[in-house]
Amino acid sequence: MQTSRIGHSGILWRLCVQCMVSEMVDVKGKTRAACAAAAIIAFAFFGQGAVSVPADEFRARYLVSLVGLNIGEVAAAGTLGSSSYRVSLNVKLTGIAAVISNLKLALAASGAVHGDGLVPTTYATTSTNSQGVRTVRMSLESGNVKSVEIVPPFEDKPGRIPVSEAHKRNVLDPTSALVMFVPKDEPLVGPAACNRTIPIYDGYVRFNITLHYLETRQVSVAGYSGPVSVCRVRYTPISGHSRDSKSTKFMAENRDIEAWLAPVPHAHVVVPLHVQLMTQAGSAEVDAVEFSVEPSGVTATTSH
């Protein structure tokens, strides 16, 4: 199994989607703005000289459901080139969930693309509901967190496990972590698409997402028809959470989390088309209903 490191090994994802669903379906409104995301990665090599490579534009739309009822929608967009990327994400509640809460999330991340992965430099989220607005801003360098600003700050309750400086090194932000790089000599569908551990820090909580390959299935959505890699997913809390948190304990013991990853041949990465998991409120799913990667008309230049 591979452990992802910014700019060195695979780069990927939050299955941050998992965390997103758990928070969106929390009917008590105890959401953490720093989770929930979608992103896409470009893949490039560095050698001699300078070349210009057209950037790709990524767009996807996901529907979120709980026990069969639509509760949310996620719209992701991004531009990825050979040397840089930027991604934005907007999340809103729909259906009966919108009646209970008017939560909206906006997320953005940007950074550099190195030989085998993303190197995030900025990450920001804004959450809005009837109680107010909270923003999280984080800057990173070479996979290490330089600074975090949360306004207004979260309440640091007794029993919360401190996030050490060591926990802020070699991590991904949630938005940059949704897509997984696959080694060039490995097929995009199969064990190499899944088998990995992803270190994630969202500005408040540090956790790992571990994926294991289960099988290959055929799917069809607007923009993609073909095979996907089905992965079993585990959530491991590291720090930032409360020792007695029932929801954290539930997710850490959760054996009912699954992700389907679709290949993106040009970038040689895989991205989630479907995520399903059991939550304390019932079974939840995140499904891509639209998915596209097209030339943006923007040219990215990188030195070789």
Secondary structure as UniProt FT lines:
FT   STRAND          2..3
FT   TURN            6..8
FT   HELIX           16..24
FT   TURN            27..28
FT   TURN            33..34
FT   STRAND          50..66
FT   TURN            67..68
FT   STRAND          69..80
FT   STRAND          84..93
FT   HELIX           95..100
FT   STRAND          104..114
FT   TURN            115..116
FT   STRAND          117..129
FT   TURN            130..131
FT   STRAND          132..141
FT   TURN            142..143
FT   STRAND          144..151
FT   TURN            158..159
FT   HELIX           166..168
FT   TURN            174..177
FT   STRAND          180..181
FT   TURN            184..185
FT   HELIX           191..194
FT   STRAND          196..201
FT   STRAND          206..222
FT   STRAND          224..239
FT   TURN            243..244
FT   HELIX           246..252
FT   STRAND          257..264
FT   TURN            265..268
FT   STRAND          269..279
FT   TURN            280..281
FT   STRAND          282..303
//
